Amino acid sequence: MDAKEEAAETAEVRGKLKRLHTTAEELATYLRRNAGQIVNYGERHRAGERISTGFVESAVNQVVSKRFSKRQSMRWAQAGAHLALQARTRVLNGELEDAFRRRWPGFQPLSKAEPDEAGNGSFALPLQPTVTTPVAHVL
């Protein structure tokens, strides 16, 4: 190998080492910033807790694929499924009431002691939402 080839090989190795160093720094930064959210799977396993969400993902996939099936009488459209998932996510994150209050400023959830007509706890909504869109856009 002559000096020219050796120099090219050295430059290539240096480039790869620089990319490796950059990637390692990014990983270290990610780990530092997210240390509180990273699951300790070994600890969970020793405590007898589940360490996989595969069973949940499988159940979700089965429900969603069944609802998208053309043979299903109650079929979901993609837009409707997306909206249902957004609503469910807001429920789980405790953000649904705030979302309703942005749309209906007078919104107040009924207490569990005040069931709706079907006997379930529910939400009390004004009859008309607060509309901030100019009338010309509605027509």
ChimeraX commands (.cxc) that place a marker at each C-alpha (Angstrom):
marker #1 position 0.00,0.00,0.00 radius 0.5
marker #1 position 1.48,3.33,-1.00 radius 0.5
marker #1 position 1.33,6.56,0.99 radius 0.5
marker #1 position -1.60,7.92,-1.02 radius 0.5
marker #1 position -3.79,4.84,-0.37 radius 0.5
marker #1 position -2.76,4.82,3.27 radius 0.5
marker #1 position -3.73,8.49,3.66 radius 0.5
marker #1 position -7.13,7.84,2.02 radius 0.5
marker #1 position -7.75,4.87,4.30 radius 0.5
marker #1 position -6.74,6.89,7.36 radius 0.5
marker #1 position -9.13,9.71,6.35 radius 0.5
marker #1 position -11.95,7.20,5.89 radius 0.5
marker #1 position -11.33,5.66,9.31 radius 0.5
marker #1 position -11.22,9.12,10.91 radius 0.5
marker #1 position -14.55,10.00,9.27 radius 0.5
marker #1 position -16.14,6.81,10.58 radius 0.5
marker #1 position -14.74,7.44,14.07 radius 0.5
marker #1 position -16.08,11.00,14.01 radius 0.5
marker #1 position -19.57,9.73,13.06 radius 0.5
marker #1 position -19.36,7.09,15.80 radius 0.5
marker #1 position -18.31,9.73,18.35 radius 0.5
marker #1 position -21.19,12.03,17.31 radius 0.5
marker #1 position -23.69,9.17,17.57 radius 0.5
marker #1 position -22.34,8.13,20.97 radius 0.5
marker #1 position -22.65,11.73,22.22 radius 0.5
marker #1 position -26.25,11.91,20.97 radius 0.5
marker #1 position -27.05,8.65,22.75 radius 0.5
marker #1 position -25.46,9.87,25.99 radius 0.5
marker #1 position -27.46,13.12,25.77 radius 0.5
marker #1 position -30.69,11.19,25.15 radius 0.5
marker #1 position -30.03,8.90,28.12 radius 0.5
marker #1 position -29.26,11.84,30.43 radius 0.5
marker #1 position -32.39,13.74,29.40 radius 0.5
marker #1 position -34.71,10.73,29.57 radius 0.5
marker #1 position -33.25,8.78,32.50 radius 0.5
marker #1 position -36.45,9.17,34.53 radius 0.5
marker #1 position -38.63,7.70,31.77 radius 0.5
marker #1 position -36.45,4.76,30.77 radius 0.5
marker #1 position -37.92,1.50,32.05 radius 0.5
marker #1 position -35.62,-0.78,34.06 radius 0.5
marker #1 position -36.74,-4.07,32.54 radius 0.5
marker #1 position -34.48,-6.16,34.78 radius 0.5
marker #1 position -36.06,-4.65,37.89 radius 0.5
marker #1 position -39.56,-5.19,36.51 radius 0.5
marker #1 position -38.77,-8.79,35.58 radius 0.5
marker #1 position -37.43,-9.54,39.07 radius 0.5
marker #1 position -40.60,-7.99,40.56 radius 0.5
marker #1 position -42.74,-10.33,38.43 radius 0.5
marker #1 position -44.15,-7.47,36.32 radius 0.5
marker #1 position -44.76,-7.66,32.60 radius 0.5
marker #1 position -41.93,-6.31,30.51 radius 0.5
marker #1 position -43.63,-6.54,27.15 radius 0.5
marker #1 position -46.52,-4.65,25.62 radius 0.5
marker #1 position -46.85,-7.12,22.75 radius 0.5
marker #1 position -50.06,-8.57,24.16 radius 0.5
marker #1 position -51.63,-5.09,24.28 radius 0.5
marker #1 position -50.43,-4.21,20.79 radius 0.5
marker #1 position -51.83,-7.48,19.49 radius 0.5
marker #1 position -55.24,-6.81,21.04 radius 0.5
marker #1 position -55.33,-3.27,19.63 radius 0.5
marker #1 position -54.33,-4.55,16.17 radius 0.5
marker #1 position -57.10,-7.17,16.29 radius 0.5
marker #1 position -59.77,-4.62,17.24 radius 0.5
marker #1 position -58.63,-2.04,14.70 radius 0.5
marker #1 position -58.29,-4.55,11.84 radius 0.5
marker #1 position -61.75,-5.95,12.63 radius 0.5
marker #1 position -63.27,-2.45,12.55 radius 0.5
marker #1 position -61.60,-1.68,9.20 radius 0.5
marker #1 position -62.89,-4.92,7.68 radius 0.5
marker #1 position -65.35,-4.49,4.82 radius 0.5
marker #1 position -67.42,-7.40,6.14 radius 0.5
marker #1 position -67.95,-5.70,9.51 radius 0.5
marker #1 position -71.36,-4.02,9.91 radius 0.5
marker #1 position -69.92,-1.31,12.20 radius 0.5
marker #1 position -66.98,-0.33,10.04 radius 0.5
marker #1 position -64.59,2.49,10.93 radius 0.5
marker #1 position -63.39,5.01,8.42 radius 0.5
marker #1 position -59.77,6.06,8.84 radius 0.5
marker #1 position -60.74,9.58,9.89 radius 0.5
marker #1 position -63.24,8.29,12.46 radius 0.5
marker #1 position -60.73,5.85,13.92 radius 0.5
marker #1 position -58.17,8.63,14.18 radius 0.5
marker #1 position -60.65,10.87,16.01 radius 0.5
marker #1 position -61.64,8.03,18.36 radius 0.5
marker #1 position -57.99,7.41,19.20 radius 0.5
marker #1 position -57.43,11.13,19.81 radius 0.5
marker #1 position -60.39,11.20,22.21 radius 0.5
marker #1 position -59.20,8.07,24.03 radius 0.5
marker #1 position -55.69,9.51,24.35 radius 0.5
marker #1 position -57.13,12.70,25.85 radius 0.5
marker #1 position -59.15,10.64,28.32 radius 0.5
marker #1 position -56.07,8.67,29.38 radius 0.5
marker #1 position -53.96,11.83,29.66 radius 0.5
marker #1 position -56.65,13.64,31.67 radius 0.5
marker #1 position -57.00,16.31,28.94 radius 0.5
marker #1 position -60.54,15.67,27.67 radius 0.5
marker #1 position -62.30,18.11,30.00 radius 0.5
marker #1 position -59.93,20.92,28.96 radius 0.5
marker #1 position -60.56,20.11,25.29 radius 0.5
marker #1 position -64.32,20.35,25.89 radius 0.5
marker #1 position -63.89,23.64,27.78 radius 0.5
marker #1 position -61.98,25.15,24.85 radius 0.5
marker #1 position -64.90,24.31,22.57 radius 0.5
marker #1 position -67.67,24.91,25.12 radius 0.5
marker #1 position -66.43,27.40,27.77 radius 0.5
marker #1 position -69.40,26.63,30.05 radius 0.5
marker #1 position -68.71,22.89,30.06 radius 0.5
marker #1 position -68.95,21.14,33.44 radius 0.5
marker #1 position -68.79,17.35,33.83 radius 0.5
marker #1 position -71.66,15.85,35.76 radius 0.5
marker #1 position -70.64,14.37,39.07 radius 0.5
marker #1 position -70.98,10.61,39.49 radius 0.5
marker #1 position -74.03,11.33,41.66 radius 0.5
marker #1 position -75.77,12.94,38.68 radius 0.5
marker #1 position -76.29,10.20,36.08 radius 0.5
marker #1 position -77.53,11.00,32.60 radius 0.5
marker #1 position -80.85,9.69,31.24 radius 0.5
marker #1 position -79.29,6.25,30.64 radius 0.5
marker #1 position -78.09,6.13,34.25 radius 0.5
marker #1 position -74.43,6.74,33.43 radius 0.5
marker #1 position -72.16,9.54,34.60 radius 0.5
marker #1 position -71.79,11.88,31.66 radius 0.5
marker #1 position -70.89,15.34,30.45 radius 0.5
marker #1 position -73.19,18.36,30.44 radius 0.5
marker #1 position -72.78,20.35,27.23 radius 0.5
marker #1 position -74.50,23.56,26.18 radius 0.5
marker #1 position -76.78,23.06,23.20 radius 0.5
marker #1 position -74.69,25.20,20.86 radius 0.5
marker #1 position -70.88,25.20,20.74 radius 0.5
marker #1 position -69.05,28.50,20.90 radius 0.5
marker #1 position -68.40,29.43,17.29 radius 0.5
marker #1 position -65.50,31.77,16.58 radius 0.5
marker #1 position -65.57,31.27,12.80 radius 0.5
marker #1 position -66.95,34.19,10.73 radius 0.5
marker #1 position -70.45,33.50,9.35 radius 0.5
marker #1 position -69.19,33.91,5.77 radius 0.5
marker #1 position -67.08,30.76,6.18 radius 0.5
marker #1 position -70.07,28.76,7.40 radius 0.5
marker #1 position -72.27,29.68,4.43 radius 0.5
marker link #1:1,2 radius 0.2
marker link #1:2,3 radius 0.2
marker link #1:3,4 radius 0.2
marker link #1:4,5 radius 0.2
marker link #1:5,6 radius 0.2
marker link #1:6,7 radius 0.2
marker link #1:7,8 radius 0.2
marker link #1:8,9 radius 0.2
marker link #1:9,10 radius 0.2
marker link #1:10,11 radius 0.2
marker link #1:11,12 radius 0.2
marker link #1:12,13 radius 0.2
marker link #1:13,14 radius 0.2
marker link #1:14,15 radius 0.2
marker link #1:15,16 radius 0.2
marker link #1:16,17 radius 0.2
marker link #1:17,18 radius 0.2
marker link #1:18,19 radius 0.2
marker link #1:19,20 radius 0.2
marker link #1:20,21 radius 0.2
marker link #1:21,22 radius 0.2
marker link #1:22,23 radius 0.2
marker link #1:23,24 radius 0.2
marker link #1:24,25 radius 0.2
marker link #1:25,26 radius 0.2
marker link #1:26,27 radius 0.2
marker link #1:27,28 radius 0.2
marker link #1:28,29 radius 0.2
marker link #1:29,30 radius 0.2
marker link #1:30,31 radius 0.2
marker link #1:31,32 radius 0.2
marker link #1:32,33 radius 0.2
marker link #1:33,34 radius 0.2
marker link #1:34,35 radius 0.2
marker link #1:35,36 radius 0.2
marker link #1:36,37 radius 0.2
marker link #1:37,38 radius 0.2
marker link #1:38,39 radius 0.2
marker link #1:39,40 radius 0.2
marker link #1:40,41 radius 0.2
marker link #1:41,42 radius 0.2
marker link #1:42,43 radius 0.2
marker link #1:43,44 radius 0.2
marker link #1:44,45 radius 0.2
marker link #1:45,46 radius 0.2
marker link #1:46,47 radius 0.2
marker link #1:47,48 radius 0.2
marker link #1:48,49 radius 0.2
marker link #1:49,50 radius 0.2
marker link #1:50,51 radius 0.2
marker link #1:51,52 radius 0.2
marker link #1:52,53 radius 0.2
marker link #1:53,54 radius 0.2
marker link #1:54,55 radius 0.2
marker link #1:55,56 radius 0.2
marker link #1:56,57 radius 0.2
marker link #1:57,58 radius 0.2
marker link #1:58,59 radius 0.2
marker link #1:59,60 radius 0.2
marker link #1:60,61 radius 0.2
marker link #1:61,62 radius 0.2
marker link #1:62,63 radius 0.2
marker link #1:63,64 radius 0.2
marker link #1:64,65 radius 0.2
marker link #1:65,66 radius 0.2
marker link #1:66,67 radius 0.2
marker link #1:67,68 radius 0.2
marker link #1:68,69 radius 0.2
marker link #1:69,70 radius 0.2
marker link #1:70,71 radius 0.2
marker link #1:71,72 radius 0.2
marker link #1:72,73 radius 0.2
marker link #1:73,74 radius 0.2
marker link #1:74,75 radius 0.2
marker link #1:75,76 radius 0.2
marker link #1:76,77 radius 0.2
marker link #1:77,78 radius 0.2
marker link #1:78,79 radius 0.2
marker link #1:79,80 radius 0.2
marker link #1:80,81 radius 0.2
marker link #1:81,82 radius 0.2
marker link #1:82,83 radius 0.2
marker link #1:83,84 radius 0.2
marker link #1:84,85 radius 0.2
marker link #1:85,86 radius 0.2
marker link #1:86,87 radius 0.2
marker link #1:87,88 radius 0.2
marker link #1:88,89 radius 0.2
marker link #1:89,90 radius 0.2
marker link #1:90,91 radius 0.2
marker link #1:91,92 radius 0.2
marker link #1:92,93 radius 0.2
marker link #1:93,94 radius 0.2
marker link #1:94,95 radius 0.2
marker link #1:95,96 radius 0.2
marker link #1:96,97 radius 0.2
marker link #1:97,98 radius 0.2
marker link #1:98,99 radius 0.2
marker link #1:99,100 radius 0.2
marker link #1:100,101 radius 0.2
marker link #1:101,102 radius 0.2
marker link #1:102,103 radius 0.2
marker link #1:103,104 radius 0.2
marker link #1:104,105 radius 0.2
marker link #1:105,106 radius 0.2
marker link #1:106,107 radius 0.2
marker link #1:107,108 radius 0.2
marker link #1:108,109 radius 0.2
marker link #1:109,110 radius 0.2
marker link #1:110,111 radius 0.2
marker link #1:111,112 radius 0.2
marker link #1:112,113 radius 0.2
marker link #1:113,114 radius 0.2
marker link #1:114,115 radius 0.2
marker link #1:115,116 radius 0.2
marker link #1:116,117 radius 0.2
marker link #1:117,118 radius 0.2
marker link #1:118,119 radius 0.2
marker link #1:119,120 radius 0.2
marker link #1:120,121 radius 0.2
marker link #1:121,122 radius 0.2
marker link #1:122,123 radius 0.2
marker link #1:123,124 radius 0.2
marker link #1:124,125 radius 0.2
marker link #1:125,126 radius 0.2
marker link #1:126,127 radius 0.2
marker link #1:127,128 radius 0.2
marker link #1:128,129 radius 0.2
marker link #1:129,130 radius 0.2
marker link #1:130,131 radius 0.2
marker link #1:131,132 radius 0.2
marker link #1:132,133 radius 0.2
marker link #1:133,134 radius 0.2
marker link #1:134,135 radius 0.2
marker link #1:135,136 radius 0.2
marker link #1:136,137 radius 0.2
marker link #1:137,138 radius 0.2
marker link #1:138,139 radius 0.2
view
